[in-house]
Amino acid sequence: MNDNASISNSTASAQPAEFDEHDLIAQRQHKRAQLLDLGIDPYPHAFAVSHRLEQIQAVDFAALVQAGEALSVPGRVQAIRRHGKLWFIDLGDARDGARLQLMVPRQDSNPQTLAVIENIDLGDIIGAHGTPVYTRTGEPTLRVDALTMLTKSLRPLPSFKSAAEPVGEELAARQPELAMLFGRKRRVLRQRARILQCLRAIFAERGYTEIETPYLNPHFGGAEARPFVTYVNALGQEVFLAISPEIELKRAIVGGFEEGAYTIARNFRNEGIDLSHNPEFTSLEVYVPYADYTAMMALTERLFSQSCVALHGVSQAPFKGVMLDFTPPWPRVEMLQSVTAATGLDVAKLDAEALRTGIVERGLADAYNLETLDEAALLARLTQAGLDSEGEHDPQRLRERLRRHRLHVPIEIDQEWDFLVLELFERYVEPTLIQPCHVVRHPARSTVLCKQDRQGRLSNGEGLIERFESFACGMELSNAYSELNDPMIQRALVEAQAQARDAGDDEAMPHNEAFLQSIEYGMPPCGGLGIGVDRLVMLLTDSASIRDVIAFPLVRRKEDAA
């Protein structure tokens, strides 16, 4: 009757440790054939639903019993028991979701119901029609007068009864629907949807217009990243998957969306994969005319804090054992001051050559061969870099944590002052930024799309820009500018990037004449903000990996992983 467990007077047991999946599939295929022979379609076109399981769970069951009205409820079979002349079926929508007990009296059942019972398996989706009652033990139950097979499951599912997590990491990555059915992923994805609704509600309240930006572009830009390249046969030309929607949104601002414009879009970057990076990810970008980057700080704080309240009722949320407080205003951290405090080098006064000398003398550029370090040495390196081990002792996972902050490669000491400062920040400051904060006043060469800082040049002759990045738990959360709108400066900077690309920098922005001409038509002063939606969801749902918050994250093909 049931390939996972025989129906008896006890609860159906878990999937046997040793089983032949092919045999179980064959058994289920045979039951499918038996239903068809009896004229029962195991995959009907529809089912009239009066209540879903979660709706029943959310209401007063006693009121349903008192009303005495018949209900029609679909769900997945999680357990089957037989007690005398009664069958009991646990109907659920997921391992940790809503659940309802069905009671099926054999003597009162019609032939179709008996046929379904005789050919039922754990994991089948059935429809039950009956009356709500309480059993003698007080269990809320649906007394069934008709059962309908809605979907005959041909492949055995992991056990609904296992106390341990029944879906391993490998299976969850390759079959995310099982992580949704048995793990926490479905709940996280619903929370993600609520966060997106909250973000859009804030923008609607402000009157911003949502604009869909293209994923296929003849040029790429808006960030320094390696793009994915494809080919459009109809046009006979190579195109790029979008790495950022920034260029298109700025062109929309030129086009008259002075109320503000935003998008929530997929981005594609042909780069590494780790706990906080995925080649395909979602970003929110918004551009507000006549604002600057200080207004974007306030907007960032509101977006995060209100999303947190929408999920948790307060503006605090736990993440990896730390209670994060998103209540505005967040602290402002001067990038140069933070690097000086972490390294002892007064980077605002040192020119490039003096900074290189200081880095070398202090051993700040050194790399470590992580594969040769044991657990104690890896933990010591984490401490030196200001990183918390988070209770981890597995050497491989410690190495992965160090690699996230590029501590396995040396700093290229011949770089310009701007990039040396950025490297020092990423290594020695970024991992220490736990509570939400904004890091302000970045080196000028860190982007070509931002206005110069109004405070002027430093005493060492270097320039800064009006840019901030937001951080929490060592992760970058957002990036914002007072957007550059001087067309002559913008053209010069983009052309310099194009030259760098021609010289071999495959992450440099190529020449984009359409964008440059658009800025020449006139773009108003503008504040721009980009937020990594996946990381926002990670923080607010206490998810350790970006893969946990993406419905179907990219994985290596199984044949290539062998």
C-alpha positions in Angstrom: 0.0 0.0 0.0 2.8 2.4 0.9 6.3 2.0 -0.3 7.8 4.2 2.5 6.0 2.6 5.4 3.3 -0.1 5.8 0.0 1.1 7.1 -0.5 -0.3 10.5 -1.8 0.7 13.9 1.2 3.0 14.4 2.5 6.1 12.7 4.1 5.5 9.3 7.8 5.1 9.9 10.6 7.1 8.1 12.2 6.1 4.8 14.4 3.0 5.4 18.1 3.8 5.5 18.8 1.3 2.7 16.5 1.3 -0.2 16.6 1.0 -4.0 15.1 4.3 -5.3 14.5 2.6 -8.7 12.4 -0.1 -7.2 10.4 2.5 -5.2 9.8 4.5 -8.4 8.7 1.4 -10.2 6.2 0.6 -7.4 4.7 4.0 -7.6 4.5 3.8 -11.4 2.6 0.6 -10.9 0.1 2.3 -8.6 -0.3 5.1 -11.1 -1.2 2.5 -13.7 -3.7 0.8 -11.3 -5.5 4.1 -10.8 -5.7 4.6 -14.5 -7.1 1.1 -15.0 -9.8 1.9 -12.5 -10.7 5.0 -14.6 -9.2 7.4 -12.0 -7.0 10.2 -13.4 -4.1 10.6 -10.9 -3.4 14.1 -12.4 -6.8 15.8 -12.7 -7.1 19.2 -14.2 -8.4 21.1 -11.1 -9.8 20.7 -7.6 -12.4 23.0 -6.0 -10.7 24.3 -2.9 -12.7 25.8 0.0 -9.8 26.1 2.4 -6.0 25.8 2.2 -4.2 24.2 5.2 -2.7 27.4 6.4 -6.2 29.0 6.3 -7.6 26.3 8.6 -4.6 26.6 10.9 -5.2 30.4 11.1 -8.9 30.2 12.1 -10.8 28.9 15.2 -11.3 25.2 14.4 -14.1 25.0 17.0 -16.0 27.5 14.9 -15.6 25.3 11.8 -16.9 22.3 13.8 -19.9 24.3 15.1 -20.7 25.5 11.6 -20.7 21.9 10.4 -20.1 22.9 6.8 -18.1 20.6 4.5 -14.6 21.6 3.6 -12.5 20.8 0.5 -8.8 20.8 1.4 -5.7 19.9 -0.7 -2.4 18.8 0.7 0.6 16.5 0.6 0.5 13.1 2.4 3.0 13.2 5.3 1.9 10.1 7.3 -0.6 7.3 7.1 -2.0 5.2 10.0 -4.7 2.5 10.3 -6.7 2.0 13.4 -9.3 -0.7 13.1 -11.8 0.4 10.4 -10.4 3.9 10.2 -7.5 5.3 8.3 -5.8 8.4 9.5 -3.8 10.6 7.1 -1.6 13.6 8.1 -2.0 16.2 5.4 0.6 18.9 5.2 2.0 21.6 2.9 5.6 21.3 4.0 7.7 19.7 6.7 7.3 22.6 9.1 4.1 24.1 7.6 0.4 23.8 8.3 -1.0 20.3 9.0 -4.4 18.6 9.3 -5.4 15.1 10.3 -7.8 13.3 8.0 -10.0 10.4 9.3 -11.3 8.1 6.6 -13.9 5.5 7.7 -13.6 2.4 5.4 -17.2 1.3 5.6 -18.5 4.8 4.5 -16.0 5.3 1.7 -17.0 5.3 -2.0 -15.1 3.2 -4.5 -12.9 6.1 -5.7 -11.8 6.9 -2.1 -11.0 3.3 -1.4 -8.9 3.1 -4.7 -7.0 6.2 -3.7 -6.3 4.8 -0.2 -5.1 1.5 -1.7 -2.7 3.3 -4.0 -1.5 6.1 -1.8 2.1 6.9 -0.9 3.9 9.5 1.2 4.4 12.6 -0.8 1.2 12.2 -2.9 -1.0 15.3 -3.2 -4.6 14.6 -2.5 -7.8 16.5 -2.1 -10.1 15.7 0.9 -13.8 16.6 1.2 -15.4 16.2 4.5 -16.7 17.7 7.8 -14.5 19.2 10.6 -14.7 17.2 13.8 -12.7 16.6 17.0 -11.5 13.0 17.7 -12.0 11.4 21.1 -8.5 12.7 22.0 -9.4 16.2 21.0 -7.4 16.3 17.7 -8.7 18.7 15.1 -9.7 16.4 12.2 -11.5 16.3 8.9 -13.9 13.4 8.7 -13.5 12.5 5.0 -16.4 11.4 2.8 -14.4 11.7 -0.5 -10.7 11.6 -1.4 -9.3 12.7 -4.8 -5.8 11.9 -6.1 -4.5 15.2 -7.3 -0.9 14.3 -8.0 0.7 10.9 -7.8 4.3 11.3 -6.6 6.6 9.0 -8.5 9.9 9.9 -6.8 10.1 9.3 -3.1 10.7 12.4 -1.0 12.9 12.6 2.1 11.1 11.7 5.3 8.7 14.2 6.8 9.2 12.5 10.2 13.0 12.8 10.5 14.1 15.0 13.4 17.3 15.9 11.6 17.4 18.0 8.4 16.3 15.5 5.7 17.8 17.5 2.8 21.5 17.7 2.6 23.4 20.7 1.3 24.3 19.1 -2.0 20.7 18.0 -2.7 19.3 21.3 -1.5 21.6 23.1 -4.0 20.6 20.9 -6.9 16.9 20.5 -6.0 16.0 23.8 -4.3 12.3 22.8 -4.3 13.2 20.2 -1.7 14.9 22.9 0.5 11.6 24.8 0.1 9.5 21.8 1.1 11.6 20.5 3.9 13.8 23.3 5.1 13.5 27.0 5.9 13.9 28.3 2.3 10.2 28.6 1.6 9.8 30.8 4.6 12.8 32.9 3.6 11.5 33.4 0.1 8.1 34.6 1.4 10.0 37.0 3.7 12.0 38.2 0.7 8.7 38.9 -1.1 7.5 41.0 1.8 10.8 42.9 1.8 10.3 43.7 -1.9 6.8 44.8 -1.3 8.0 47.1 1.5 10.7 48.7 -0.7 8.2 49.3 -3.5 5.7 50.8 -1.1 8.3 53.3 0.1 9.0 54.4 -3.4 5.3 54.6 -4.3 4.8 56.8 -1.3 7.5 59.1 -2.6 6.1 59.1 -6.2 9.1 57.4 -7.8 8.6 55.6 -11.1 9.7 52.0 -11.5 11.5 51.5 -14.8 12.4 48.2 -16.3 16.0 48.3 -17.6 17.4 45.9 -20.2 19.3 42.8 -19.4 20.9 42.7 -22.9 23.1 45.7 -23.8 25.4 46.6 -26.6 27.7 48.1 -23.9 28.1 47.4 -20.2 28.8 49.9 -17.4 27.8 51.3 -14.1 30.3 49.1 -12.2 33.7 47.6 -12.6 33.1 44.0 -13.3 33.7 41.2 -15.8 30.5 40.8 -17.9 28.9 37.8 -19.5 28.9 37.9 -23.2 26.3 36.5 -25.6 25.3 37.0 -29.2 22.0 38.1 -30.8 21.5 36.3 -34.1 18.8 38.7 -35.4 21.2 41.7 -35.1 24.4 39.8 -35.9 26.2 41.4 -32.9 27.7 40.6 -29.6 25.9 41.9 -26.5 26.5 41.9 -22.8 24.3 40.8 -19.9 23.7 43.8 -17.6 26.2 44.3 -14.7 24.3 47.3 -13.4 21.2 49.3 -14.4 22.9 52.6 -13.6 23.6 53.9 -17.1 20.0 53.3 -18.3 18.4 54.9 -15.2 20.6 58.0 -15.6 19.4 58.2 -19.2 15.8 58.0 -17.9 16.5 60.9 -15.5 17.7 62.9 -18.6 14.4 61.8 -20.2 12.4 63.8 -17.6 11.7 61.4 -14.7 12.4 64.2 -12.2 10.2 62.7 -9.6 12.8 60.0 -9.2 13.2 56.6 -10.9 14.2 53.2 -9.6 14.5 49.6 -10.7 14.8 46.2 -9.0 16.7 44.2 -11.5 18.9 41.2 -12.0 22.6 41.8 -12.5 25.1 39.4 -14.0 28.8 39.5 -13.2 31.2 36.8 -14.4 33.1 36.7 -11.1 33.6 34.5 -8.0 31.0 32.6 -5.9 31.1 32.7 -2.1 28.8 33.2 0.9 27.9 36.8 -0.2 28.5 36.7 -4.0 26.6 35.0 -6.8 27.1 35.6 -10.5 23.4 36.4 -10.9 22.0 38.7 -8.2 19.3 41.3 -7.6 20.0 44.9 -7.0 17.8 47.9 -6.2 18.9 51.2 -7.8 17.2 54.5 -7.4 18.1 58.0 -8.7 16.6 61.2 -7.2 17.1 64.5 -9.0 18.2 67.5 -7.0 19.5 65.3 -4.2 23.0 64.4 -3.1 24.6 61.5 -1.4 23.6 62.7 2.1 20.0 62.3 1.1 20.8 58.8 -0.1 22.1 57.9 3.3 18.7 58.9 4.9 16.9 56.9 2.2 19.2 53.8 2.8 18.4 53.9 6.5 14.7 54.1 5.9 14.7 51.3 3.4 16.5 49.0 5.7 14.8 50.0 9.0 11.3 49.8 7.5 12.0 46.4 5.8 13.2 45.2 9.2 10.0 46.4 10.9 7.9 44.8 8.2 9.4 41.4 9.0 10.1 41.6 12.8 7.9 44.5 14.1 11.0 46.3 15.3 14.1 47.8 13.6 16.5 45.2 15.2 17.2 41.7 13.8 19.6 38.9 14.7 22.3 37.8 12.2 24.9 35.2 13.0 24.4 35.7 16.7 24.7 39.5 16.6 21.6 41.7 17.1 21.8 44.3 14.4 20.2 47.7 14.9 18.9 49.4 11.8 17.4 52.4 13.6 18.3 55.7 11.9 20.6 57.5 11.9 23.6 55.1 11.3 27.1 56.1 12.2 29.3 57.8 9.5 32.8 56.3 9.2 35.5 58.3 7.4 37.3 55.8 5.2 40.8 57.4 5.5 40.5 57.9 9.3 39.4 54.2 9.7 42.3 53.0 7.6 44.7 55.1 9.7 43.3 53.7 12.9 43.6 50.1 11.7 47.1 50.3 10.2 48.9 53.2 11.9 49.5 54.8 8.5 48.3 58.4 8.1 47.0 57.8 4.6 45.6 61.3 4.2 49.1 62.8 4.5 51.2 60.2 2.8 51.7 60.3 -1.0 51.7 57.1 -3.0 55.4 56.4 -2.6 55.4 57.0 1.1 52.3 54.9 1.5 53.9 52.0 -0.4 56.9 52.2 1.9 54.8 52.2 5.0 52.8 49.2 3.8 55.9 47.2 3.1 57.6 48.1 6.4 54.6 47.0 8.4 54.1 43.8 6.5 50.5 44.9 5.5 50.8 43.6 2.0 51.9 40.1 2.9 49.9 37.1 1.7 49.6 33.8 3.5 49.7 30.4 1.9 46.5 29.4 3.6 46.8 25.7 2.6 49.9 25.3 4.8 48.3 26.9 7.9 46.8 24.7 10.6 43.8 25.6 12.7 45.7 27.6 15.3 47.5 29.6 12.6 44.3 30.3 10.7 42.6 31.5 13.9 45.5 33.8 14.6 45.4 35.2 11.1 41.7 35.9 11.6 42.4 37.7 14.8 45.1 39.8 13.2 42.8 40.8 10.5 40.1 41.8 12.9 37.8 38.9 11.9 35.7 36.8 14.2 36.0 33.0 13.8 32.2 32.8 14.6 32.9 29.6 16.6 34.2 27.9 13.4 37.1 25.4 13.8 37.0 23.5 10.5 40.3 24.6 8.7 38.7 24.6 5.3 35.9 26.9 6.3 38.4 29.2 8.1 40.4 29.4 4.9 37.2 30.3 2.9 36.6 33.1 5.4 40.0 34.5 5.0 39.8 34.3 1.2 36.6 36.4 1.3 38.8 39.3 2.5 41.6 38.6 0.0 44.0 37.6 2.7 45.4 34.8 0.5 46.9 37.2 -2.0 49.4 40.0 -1.6 48.6 43.6 -2.1 50.0 44.8 -5.4 52.3 47.4 -4.1 52.8 49.3 -7.3 49.1 50.5 -7.5 48.1 54.1 -7.3 47.4 55.7 -3.9 43.6 55.3 -4.3 43.7 51.6 -4.8 46.2 51.0 -2.0 43.8 52.8 0.4 40.9 50.7 -0.8 42.9 47.4 -0.4 43.9 48.4 3.1 40.3 49.2 3.9 39.0 45.9 2.5 41.6 43.9 4.5 41.8 45.7 7.9 38.6 47.8 8.3 35.7 46.2 6.4 35.7 42.9 8.5 35.3 45.0 11.7 32.2 46.9 10.6 29.5 44.9 12.4 26.7 47.3 13.2 25.1 49.2 10.2 27.2 52.2 9.2 28.1 54.4 6.2 31.7 54.6 5.0 32.1 58.1 3.4 34.6 60.0 1.3 36.2 57.5 -0.9 39.4 57.9 -3.0 38.6 59.7 -6.3 39.7 56.9 -8.7 37.4 54.3 -7.1 34.7 55.2 -9.6 34.3 57.4 -12.7 30.6 58.2 -12.1 30.8 60.3 -9.0 31.2 64.1 -8.1 34.4 65.3 -6.4 34.2 65.9 -2.7 33.2 69.5 -1.9 36.0 69.8 0.8 38.7 69.8 -1.9 41.9 67.9 -2.2 43.9 66.4 0.6 47.3 67.8 1.7 49.0 65.0 -0.2 47.4 66.2 -3.4 45.0 63.3 -3.7 41.3 63.7 -4.3 38.1 62.3 -2.8 34.6 61.8 -4.0 31.1 62.1 -2.6 30.5 58.4 -2.3 29.4 56.2 0.6 29.1 52.5 1.0 27.0 50.9 3.8 28.3 47.9 5.8 27.1 45.5 8.4 28.7 42.3 9.6 31.7 42.9 7.3 29.4 42.9 4.2 28.9 45.8 1.8 25.1 46.6 1.7 24.8 49.6 -0.5 26.8 52.0 -2.7 25.7 55.6 -3.4 27.0 58.8 -5.1 26.4 62.4 -5.6 26.2 61.6 -9.3 28.6 63.2 -11.8 26.7 65.3 -14.3 29.4 67.4 -15.9 29.5 66.0 -19.4 33.1 67.0 -20.2 34.5 65.5 -17.0 32.4 62.4 -17.5 33.6 61.9 -21.1 37.3 62.3 -20.0 36.9 59.7 -17.2 35.0 57.2 -19.4 37.6 57.5 -22.2 40.4 56.9 -19.7 38.5 53.7 -18.6 38.2 52.6 -22.2 41.9 53.0 -22.6 42.5 50.9 -19.5 40.3 48.3 -21.0 42.2 48.3 -24.2 45.4 47.9 -22.2 44.1 44.7 -20.6 41.8 45.6 -17.7 38.7 43.5 -18.5 36.7 45.0 -15.6 37.2 48.6 -16.9 34.2 50.4 -18.4 34.2 50.5 -22.2 33.4 53.6 -24.2 29.6 54.2 -24.3 28.9 57.1 -26.7 25.1 56.9 -26.2 25.5 57.4 -22.4 28.0 60.3 -22.9 25.7 62.0 -25.4 22.8 61.6 -23.0 24.7 63.4 -20.2 25.5 66.2 -22.7 21.8 66.8 -23.2 21.8 67.7 -19.5 21.2 65.6 -16.4 20.1 67.5 -13.3 22.1 67.2 -10.0 21.2 63.7 -8.7 21.7 61.4 -5.9 22.0 57.7 -6.8 21.8 54.6 -4.6 22.3 50.9 -5.2 21.4 48.2 -2.7 22.2 44.5 -2.9 18.7 43.0 -2.3 20.1 39.5 -1.7 22.3 40.7 1.1 19.5 42.8 2.6 17.4 39.6 2.7 20.3 37.7 4.2 20.6 40.1 7.1 16.9 40.3 7.9 16.3 36.6 7.7 19.5 35.5 9.5 20.7 33.5 6.4 24.4 32.6 6.4 24.7 32.3 2.6 23.4 34.2 -0.4 22.3 30.9 -1.9 19.8 30.6 1.0 17.9 33.6 -0.2 17.9 33.0 -4.0 15.2 30.7 -5.1 17.4 28.8 -7.7 21.0 29.7 -7.3 23.6 28.7 -9.9 25.4 25.4 -9.2 28.0 23.5 -11.1 26.5 20.9 -13.5 26.4 17.5 -11.9 28.5 15.9 -14.6 31.2 18.6 -14.2 31.2 18.3 -10.4 32.0 14.6 -10.4 
